[in-house]
Amino acid sequence: QVQLVESGGGLVRPGGSLRLSCVASGSWFNILGWYRQAPGKQRELVAEITSSGSTNYADSVKGRFTISRDNAKNTMVYLQMNSLKPEDTAVYYCHAARLIGGSYNFWGQGTQVTVSS
């Protein structure tokens, strides 16, 4: 059974930092990533990383956020968020994709990130 469990959200002041973590268990995943959804907006890709370490970032977070993964035990994916802005406020969702034998997508329950003074 696939499970994605996020942690690390919270309230932070503008210019601050947070680190999100996600434990992805129950399968092997080709792509791991983070999406976010702000109130009244569509869910959008923040960053993703492939099993070989290739990364992709939304333009709005390039240079401020860093995604990484650790396949040593359970698969872990992290999102280091620096220089946070109020517009980064959203629910952040961990995403995993398995592309073997079809295309399968899995989601975590989400963690709230609020950037406010």
C-alpha positions as CSV (number, residue, x, y, z in Angstrom):
1,Q,0.0,0.0,0.0
2,V,1.4,3.3,-1.1
3,Q,1.6,6.1,1.6
4,L,2.9,9.6,1.4
5,V,3.3,11.4,4.7
6,E,4.4,15.0,4.8
7,S,5.8,17.0,7.7
8,G,7.5,20.4,8.3
9,G,4.9,23.0,7.5
10,G,4.1,25.9,9.7
11,L,4.1,29.7,10.1
12,V,7.2,31.6,9.1
13,R,7.9,35.3,8.6
14,P,8.8,36.7,5.2
15,G,12.4,36.0,4.4
16,G,12.5,32.9,6.6
17,S,13.0,29.3,5.8
18,L,11.2,26.0,6.2
19,R,12.0,22.4,5.2
20,L,9.3,20.0,4.1
21,S,9.8,16.3,4.3
22,C,7.8,13.4,2.8
23,V,8.1,9.7,3.4
24,A,7.0,7.8,0.4
25,S,6.5,4.1,1.1
26,G,4.9,1.0,-0.5
27,S,6.5,1.2,-4.0
28,W,9.4,2.6,-6.0
29,F,8.8,5.9,-7.7
30,N,10.2,7.4,-10.9
31,I,9.3,11.0,-9.9
32,L,8.8,12.7,-6.6
33,G,7.7,16.2,-6.2
34,W,5.9,19.0,-4.4
35,Y,2.8,20.8,-5.5
36,R,1.0,23.6,-3.8
37,Q,-2.5,25.0,-3.8
38,A,-3.4,28.5,-2.5
39,P,-7.0,29.4,-1.7
40,G,-9.0,30.1,-4.8
41,K,-6.2,28.9,-7.1
42,Q,-5.4,25.7,-8.9
43,R,-2.8,23.2,-7.7
44,E,0.6,23.9,-9.2
45,L,3.9,22.2,-9.5
46,V,6.6,23.6,-7.2
47,A,9.5,21.2,-7.9
48,E,10.1,17.6,-8.9
49,I,13.0,15.2,-9.0
50,T,13.5,12.0,-10.9
51,S,15.1,8.8,-9.7
52,S,18.3,9.8,-11.5
53,G,18.4,13.2,-9.7
54,S,17.2,15.5,-12.5
55,T,15.2,18.4,-11.1
56,N,12.5,20.8,-12.4
57,Y,11.3,24.0,-10.6
58,A,8.5,26.5,-11.1
59,D,9.9,29.8,-12.2
60,S,8.5,31.5,-9.1
61,V,10.7,29.4,-6.8
62,K,14.0,29.0,-8.7
63,G,16.9,30.1,-6.7
64,R,15.0,29.9,-3.4
65,F,13.7,26.3,-3.1
66,T,15.7,23.1,-3.4
67,I,14.3,19.6,-3.8
68,S,16.2,16.5,-2.9
69,R,15.5,12.8,-2.4
70,D,17.0,10.0,-0.4
71,N,16.4,6.4,-1.6
72,A,18.5,4.7,1.1
73,K,15.6,3.3,3.0
74,N,12.1,4.4,2.6
75,T,12.1,7.0,-0.1
76,M,12.4,10.5,1.3
77,V,11.9,13.7,-0.6
78,Y,12.7,17.1,0.9
79,L,11.9,20.7,-0.1
80,Q,14.2,23.3,1.4
81,M,12.4,26.7,1.1
82,N,14.4,29.8,1.7
83,S,13.6,33.5,1.3
84,L,10.0,32.7,1.7
85,K,7.4,35.3,0.5
86,P,3.7,35.8,1.5
87,E,2.8,34.5,-2.0
88,D,4.3,31.1,-1.1
89,T,1.5,30.6,1.4
90,A,-0.4,27.5,0.4
91,V,-1.1,23.8,1.2
92,Y,1.9,21.9,0.0
93,Y,1.3,18.3,-1.3
94,C,3.9,15.6,-1.8
95,H,3.5,13.8,-5.1
96,A,4.9,10.5,-6.4
97,A,4.6,9.0,-9.8
98,R,5.3,5.4,-10.9
99,L,5.7,5.0,-14.6
100,I,6.3,1.3,-14.8
101,G,3.4,-0.8,-16.2
102,G,1.3,2.4,-16.6
103,S,1.2,5.9,-15.1
104,Y,0.2,6.0,-11.4
105,N,0.1,9.1,-9.3
106,F,-0.1,9.3,-5.6
107,W,-0.6,12.2,-3.2
108,G,0.0,13.1,0.4
109,Q,-2.5,14.7,2.7
110,G,-0.9,18.1,2.5
111,T,0.8,20.4,4.9
112,Q,0.0,24.1,5.4
113,V,2.8,26.7,4.9
114,T,1.9,30.2,5.9
115,V,4.3,33.1,5.3
116,S,3.2,36.2,7.3
117,S,4.6,38.9,9.5
